[in-house]
């Protein structure tokens, strides 16, 4: 059939930057099982990609072919948007079917050609999801036996109409995914209605952990972080680790796993601390604040975001400065920018308890200064927003826009390694 032909696809230039939005998708156990990958144009003032084929080609050419699927997804699946043109192209065949869900946009008309193409891709092992479905039309019926996931946009459905919509969409073998969840109330209601998967700013943004208490182990982590930052002796830090068998085990496992680039067999806590080094130890403790089980089952998306943001800011800092201390402060700024949500404490109160440098303070409070601009860039990249990004890049001297995608993927890969080390 004509749909199996492979047309020429204009993939983006290797020198052109792209901007990745990566939003977690959670299951009913509140575990991150997938990410939806959203690419945006690098042109200033353009927050969306006009050409769907160009966007999907960017995902494949940059994120997977050049940078590696493990760096982007870790152990999770990836949802990628496909319109009619990209579905009929040869782009799906460039992706591993066991890792990718083909998310067919609501604009796609299910012609016989499209249905035949879906059958071919389903036979090849791809999972198929329908995006933003609000009702099952007769034109949908031929493809429904091939569909495994239906996404429901809560912003397009009145709350009173949601139960009837769910009843109309429910089919054997099809799981429902609620997207654009903005509140805990919405999340609970969707769970009660039987949705299998959940996605939205409630899970991806810091508000996810509002109302959660700080457990004693997290207090210990904060104390240990302050010890390291204050230049405490190894024996003092070792004594703190000995107060928690679990943290000691995690430290030994981390160093032995080579996730931090060490890889030597470690025989004692003191040896582990020496081998890891003050700088890496400080980074690990800051990340661990978001990974410790005491944070609750919803900690995983926030932990990954915090680790990725901190690492990205460190990499950005290295692009604009040769001062390693500036890079250290950038990493810390990225991690701590989510700490108010984790601890349920306003940022000014956190800053009053710990003696940070002035540039870290103004960055966290007002997004000002060099660190503030780097933090603003990192936050915009996470959300796939490009409005005003060019102005930030211009204000941050020596920061090359073409380097942003490479640095972002590197940060994600590091965050995934950290997450695996905690599992």
C-alpha positions as CSV (number, residue, x, y, z in Angstrom):
1,X,0.0,0.0,0.0
2,X,1.1,3.6,-0.4
3,X,1.3,4.1,3.4
4,X,4.3,1.8,3.7
5,X,6.5,3.9,1.4
6,X,9.2,5.9,3.0
7,X,9.1,9.5,1.9
8,X,12.0,11.9,2.3
9,X,11.8,13.6,5.7
10,X,13.5,16.9,6.3
11,X,15.2,16.2,9.6
12,X,16.6,19.3,11.4
13,X,20.1,20.4,11.0
14,X,22.6,19.0,13.5
15,X,23.5,22.6,14.4
16,X,20.0,23.7,15.1
17,X,18.8,23.6,18.7
18,X,15.6,21.9,19.8
19,X,13.7,22.1,23.0
20,X,12.5,19.0,24.9
21,X,9.5,18.8,27.2
22,X,9.3,15.5,29.0
23,X,6.3,14.9,31.1
24,X,5.9,11.8,33.3
25,X,3.0,9.4,33.0
26,X,2.1,7.5,36.2
27,X,0.3,4.3,36.9
28,X,-2.2,3.5,39.7
29,X,0.7,2.8,42.1
30,X,2.0,6.3,41.5
31,X,5.1,5.0,39.7
32,X,6.5,6.7,36.6
33,X,6.0,4.2,33.8
34,X,6.4,6.5,30.7
35,X,7.3,9.9,29.5
36,X,5.5,11.9,26.8
37,X,8.2,13.7,24.7
38,X,7.3,17.1,23.5
39,X,9.6,19.0,21.2
40,X,9.4,22.7,20.4
41,X,10.9,25.0,17.8
42,X,14.1,26.8,18.6
43,X,12.9,30.1,17.0
44,X,12.4,32.9,19.5
45,X,8.8,33.6,20.4
46,X,7.5,30.3,18.9
47,X,6.2,28.0,21.6
48,X,4.9,25.3,19.3
49,X,6.1,23.4,16.2
50,X,4.0,24.2,13.2
51,X,5.2,21.1,11.2
52,X,4.2,17.9,12.9
53,X,6.5,15.9,10.6
54,X,9.5,18.1,11.5
55,X,8.7,17.7,15.2
56,X,8.5,13.9,15.1
57,X,11.6,13.7,13.0
58,X,13.4,15.9,15.6
59,X,12.5,13.4,18.3
60,X,13.9,10.5,16.4
61,X,17.0,12.2,14.8
62,X,18.2,14.0,17.9
63,X,16.9,12.2,21.0
64,X,17.2,8.6,19.8
65,X,19.5,8.3,16.8
66,X,22.1,10.7,18.1
67,X,21.7,10.8,21.8
68,X,20.4,7.4,22.8
69,X,17.0,6.2,24.0
70,X,18.3,5.2,27.5
71,X,19.4,8.8,28.2
72,X,15.9,10.1,27.4
73,X,13.7,7.4,28.9
74,X,15.7,5.3,31.3
75,X,13.6,2.2,31.9
76,X,10.3,3.8,30.9
77,X,8.4,3.9,27.7
78,X,8.1,6.9,25.5
79,X,4.9,8.4,24.1
80,X,5.5,10.2,20.8
81,X,2.9,12.2,18.8
82,X,2.1,11.1,15.3
83,X,-0.1,12.9,12.8
84,X,-1.3,11.3,9.5
85,X,1.9,12.3,7.6
86,X,4.3,10.9,10.1
87,X,2.2,7.8,10.6
88,X,2.3,7.0,6.9
89,X,6.0,7.7,6.7
90,X,8.9,5.4,7.6
91,X,9.6,7.2,10.9
92,X,7.9,4.7,13.2
93,X,10.2,1.9,11.9
94,X,13.2,3.9,13.2
95,X,11.9,3.4,16.7
96,X,12.1,0.3,19.0
97,X,8.5,-0.9,19.3
98,X,9.0,-2.4,22.8
99,X,9.9,1.1,24.1
100,X,7.6,3.5,22.2
101,X,3.9,4.2,22.2
102,X,2.6,5.7,19.0
103,X,0.2,8.5,20.2
104,X,-2.1,9.3,17.3
105,X,-3.3,12.9,17.4
106,X,-6.9,13.8,17.4
107,X,-6.6,15.5,14.1
108,X,-6.0,12.2,12.3
109,X,-8.8,10.9,10.1
110,X,-9.1,7.1,10.2
111,X,-9.2,6.5,6.5
112,X,-8.8,2.9,5.2
113,X,-5.2,3.8,4.5
114,X,-4.6,5.0,8.1
115,X,-6.3,1.9,9.5
116,X,-4.2,-0.4,7.4
117,X,-1.0,1.4,8.5
118,X,-2.1,1.0,12.1
119,X,-2.6,-2.7,11.6
120,X,0.9,-3.0,10.1
121,X,2.5,-1.1,13.1
122,X,0.5,-3.1,15.6
123,X,1.7,-6.3,14.0
124,X,5.2,-5.0,14.3
125,X,4.8,-4.7,18.1
126,X,3.9,-1.1,18.6
127,X,1.4,0.0,21.2
128,X,-1.1,2.5,19.9
129,X,-2.7,5.3,21.9
130,X,-5.4,7.7,20.7
131,X,-5.0,11.3,21.9
132,X,-7.7,13.6,23.2
133,X,-10.6,11.3,22.4
134,X,-13.9,12.7,23.6
135,X,-16.3,10.3,21.9
136,X,-16.0,7.1,19.9
137,X,-17.3,7.9,16.4
138,X,-18.2,5.3,13.7
139,X,-14.9,6.3,11.9
140,X,-13.0,5.1,15.0
141,X,-14.5,1.6,15.1
142,X,-12.1,0.0,12.6
143,X,-9.0,1.0,14.6
144,X,-10.4,0.3,18.1
145,X,-9.3,-3.4,18.2
146,X,-5.7,-2.1,17.7
147,X,-5.8,0.6,20.4
148,X,-4.4,-0.1,23.8
149,X,-4.6,3.3,25.4
150,X,-7.0,6.2,25.1
151,X,-6.0,9.6,26.4
152,X,-8.7,11.9,27.9
153,X,-8.0,15.6,28.1
154,X,-9.7,16.7,31.3
155,X,-9.6,20.3,30.1
156,X,-12.0,19.4,27.2
157,X,-14.5,17.5,29.3
158,X,-16.9,19.0,31.8
159,X,-16.6,17.4,35.3
160,X,-20.3,16.2,35.2
161,X,-19.8,14.6,31.8
162,X,-16.7,12.6,32.7
163,X,-18.4,9.5,34.1
164,X,-20.5,9.1,30.9
165,X,-17.5,9.6,28.7
166,X,-15.5,7.0,30.6
167,X,-18.4,4.5,30.3
168,X,-18.5,5.2,26.5
169,X,-14.8,4.8,26.0
170,X,-14.3,1.7,28.1
171,X,-13.5,-1.4,26.0
172,X,-11.9,-4.7,26.7
173,X,-8.1,-4.5,26.4
174,X,-8.1,-0.6,26.4
175,X,-6.6,1.4,29.3
176,X,-7.7,5.0,29.9
177,X,-5.1,7.7,30.5
178,X,-6.2,11.0,32.2
179,X,-4.1,13.9,31.0
180,X,-3.9,17.6,32.1
181,X,-4.6,16.7,35.7
182,X,-4.2,19.9,37.7
183,X,-5.3,19.0,41.2
184,X,-5.4,16.3,43.8
185,X,-9.2,16.2,43.5
186,X,-9.0,15.5,39.8
187,X,-6.4,12.8,40.3
188,X,-8.5,11.0,42.9
189,X,-11.7,11.3,40.9
190,X,-10.0,9.8,37.8
191,X,-8.7,7.0,39.9
192,X,-12.1,6.3,41.3
193,X,-13.5,6.2,37.7
194,X,-11.0,3.5,36.8
195,X,-8.3,5.4,34.8
196,X,-5.1,3.3,34.6
197,X,-2.7,6.1,33.8
198,X,-2.3,9.7,34.9
199,X,-0.5,12.7,33.5
200,X,-0.5,16.4,34.2
201,X,1.1,19.4,35.9
202,X,-0.2,18.0,39.3
203,X,2.4,15.2,38.9
204,X,5.1,17.0,37.0
205,X,5.3,20.2,39.0
206,X,6.3,20.7,42.6
207,X,2.7,20.9,43.8
208,X,2.7,17.2,43.8
209,X,4.1,16.9,47.3
210,X,2.1,19.7,49.0
211,X,1.0,18.7,52.4
212,X,3.5,16.0,53.1
213,X,5.4,16.0,56.4
214,X,9.2,15.9,56.7
215,X,10.4,12.5,58.0
216,X,13.3,12.2,60.4
217,X,15.6,10.6,57.7
218,X,15.1,13.6,55.5
219,X,16.1,15.9,58.4
220,X,19.3,13.8,58.7
221,X,19.9,14.2,55.0
222,X,19.7,18.0,55.3
223,X,22.1,17.9,58.3
224,X,24.5,15.8,56.3
225,X,24.3,18.1,53.3
226,X,25.1,21.1,55.6
227,X,28.1,19.1,57.0
228,X,29.5,18.5,53.6
229,X,28.9,22.1,52.5
230,X,30.5,23.3,55.7
231,X,33.7,21.3,55.2
232,X,33.1,18.8,58.0
233,X,35.7,16.1,58.6
234,X,35.2,12.6,57.1
235,X,34.8,11.1,60.6
236,X,32.0,13.5,61.4
237,X,30.1,12.7,58.2
238,X,30.7,9.0,58.7
239,X,29.2,9.2,62.1
240,X,26.1,10.8,60.6
241,X,25.8,7.9,58.1
242,X,26.0,5.4,60.9
243,X,22.8,6.8,62.3
244,X,21.0,5.3,59.3
245,X,21.7,1.8,58.1
246,X,19.6,2.4,55.0
247,X,21.6,5.5,53.9
248,X,24.9,3.7,54.6
249,X,23.7,0.8,52.3
250,X,22.7,3.2,49.6
251,X,26.0,5.0,49.8
252,X,28.0,1.7,49.5
253,X,25.8,0.5,46.6
254,X,26.1,3.8,44.8
255,X,29.9,3.9,44.9
256,X,30.2,0.2,43.9
257,X,27.7,0.6,41.1
258,X,30.0,3.2,39.3
259,X,26.9,5.4,38.8
260,X,29.1,8.3,40.0
261,X,32.1,7.3,38.0
262,X,34.0,5.6,40.8
263,X,33.6,1.9,40.2
264,X,36.1,0.6,42.8
265,X,35.2,-2.0,45.4
266,X,34.5,-0.2,48.7
267,X,35.3,-1.8,52.0
268,X,34.1,0.8,54.5
269,X,32.0,3.9,54.9
270,X,35.0,6.1,55.3
271,X,36.6,4.6,52.2
272,X,33.3,5.2,50.3
273,X,33.2,8.8,51.4
274,X,36.9,9.3,50.3
275,X,36.4,7.6,47.0
276,X,33.2,9.5,46.2
277,X,34.8,12.9,47.1
278,X,33.2,16.0,48.7
279,X,31.8,17.3,45.4
280,X,30.0,14.1,44.3
281,X,28.9,13.4,47.8
282,X,27.2,16.8,48.1
283,X,25.4,16.2,44.8
284,X,24.3,12.7,45.8
285,X,22.9,13.9,49.1
286,X,21.0,16.7,47.5
287,X,19.4,14.3,45.0
288,X,18.7,11.8,47.7
289,X,16.5,14.3,49.4
290,X,14.0,13.7,46.6
291,X,14.5,9.9,46.4
292,X,14.2,8.8,50.0
293,X,11.1,6.6,50.6
294,X,9.9,8.9,53.3
295,X,8.8,11.3,50.5
296,X,5.9,9.1,49.6
297,X,5.1,7.1,46.5
298,X,4.8,10.3,44.3
299,X,8.5,11.2,44.9
300,X,9.8,9.6,41.8
301,X,8.8,12.3,39.2
302,X,10.0,15.1,41.5
303,X,13.3,13.3,42.2
304,X,14.0,12.8,38.6
305,X,13.1,16.4,37.8
306,X,15.3,17.8,40.6
307,X,18.3,15.6,39.6
308,X,17.9,16.5,36.0
309,X,17.5,20.3,36.7
310,X,20.5,20.4,39.0
311,X,22.7,18.6,36.5
312,X,21.5,20.7,33.6
313,X,22.3,23.9,35.5
314,X,25.8,22.5,36.3
315,X,26.4,21.8,32.6
316,X,25.0,25.2,31.6
317,X,27.3,26.9,34.2
318,X,30.3,25.1,32.7
319,X,29.4,26.5,29.3
320,X,29.5,30.1,30.6
321,X,32.3,29.9,33.2
322,X,35.5,28.0,34.0
323,X,34.9,28.4,37.7
324,X,34.1,25.0,39.2
325,X,32.7,26.7,42.3
326,X,30.1,28.5,40.1
327,X,29.1,25.1,38.6
328,X,28.7,23.7,42.1
329,X,26.4,26.6,43.1
330,X,24.5,26.1,39.9
331,X,23.9,22.4,40.7
332,X,22.8,23.3,44.2
333,X,20.5,26.0,42.9
334,X,18.8,23.6,40.5
335,X,18.2,21.0,43.2
336,X,17.1,23.5,45.9
337,X,14.6,25.2,43.5
338,X,12.3,22.3,44.2
339,X,13.0,21.9,47.9
340,X,10.1,24.1,49.0
341,X,7.6,21.8,47.5
342,X,9.3,18.7,48.9
343,X,9.5,20.1,52.5
344,X,6.3,22.1,52.4
345,X,8.2,25.1,53.6
346,X,8.3,28.5,51.8
347,X,11.6,29.2,50.1
348,X,12.4,32.2,52.2
349,X,12.2,30.1,55.3
350,X,14.5,27.4,53.8
351,X,17.0,30.1,52.9
352,X,16.9,31.5,56.4
353,X,18.0,28.2,57.9
354,X,21.0,27.6,55.6
355,X,23.8,30.1,54.9
356,X,23.8,30.3,51.0
357,X,25.8,32.7,48.9
358,X,24.0,35.8,47.7
359,X,23.8,34.7,44.1
360,X,22.1,31.5,45.1
361,X,19.6,33.4,47.2
362,X,18.5,35.9,44.5
363,X,18.3,33.0,42.0
364,X,16.0,31.0,44.1
365,X,13.9,33.9,45.3
366,X,13.7,36.1,42.2
367,X,15.3,34.3,39.3
368,X,17.9,37.1,39.1
369,X,21.6,37.1,38.4
370,X,23.6,34.6,36.3
371,X,22.3,31.7,38.3
372,X,18.7,33.0,38.2
373,X,18.9,33.2,34.4
374,X,20.3,29.6,34.2
375,X,17.5,28.4,36.5
376,X,14.9,30.2,34.3
377,X,16.4,28.5,31.2
378,X,16.2,25.1,32.8
379,X,12.6,25.5,33.9
380,X,11.5,26.7,30.4
381,X,13.3,23.7,28.8
382,X,11.5,21.3,31.1
383,X,8.1,22.7,30.0
384,X,9.0,23.0,26.3
385,X,8.5,26.8,26.5
386,X,10.5,29.0,24.1
387,X,8.7,32.4,24.6
388,X,11.4,34.7,25.9
389,X,14.1,32.0,25.8
390,X,16.2,33.8,23.2
391,X,16.3,36.9,25.3
392,X,17.6,34.8,28.2
393,X,20.2,33.2,26.0
394,X,21.3,36.6,24.8
395,X,21.6,37.9,28.3
396,X,23.7,34.9,29.4
397,X,26.9,35.5,27.5
398,X,28.8,32.6,25.9
399,X,25.7,30.3,26.1
400,X,25.3,28.6,22.6
401,X,21.6,27.7,21.8
402,X,22.8,24.8,19.7
403,X,24.3,23.1,22.8
404,X,21.0,23.1,24.8
405,X,19.6,19.8,23.5
406,X,22.9,17.9,24.0
407,X,23.2,19.3,27.5
408,X,19.6,18.5,28.4
409,X,19.9,14.9,27.2
410,X,23.1,14.5,29.2
411,X,21.4,15.8,32.3
412,X,18.5,13.5,31.8
413,X,20.8,10.5,31.4
414,X,22.6,11.4,34.6
415,X,19.3,11.8,36.5
416,X,18.2,8.3,35.2
417,X,21.4,6.8,36.5
418,X,20.8,8.4,39.9
419,X,17.3,7.0,40.0
420,X,18.4,3.5,39.1
421,X,21.1,3.7,41.8
422,X,18.3,4.3,44.4
423,X,16.1,1.4,43.2
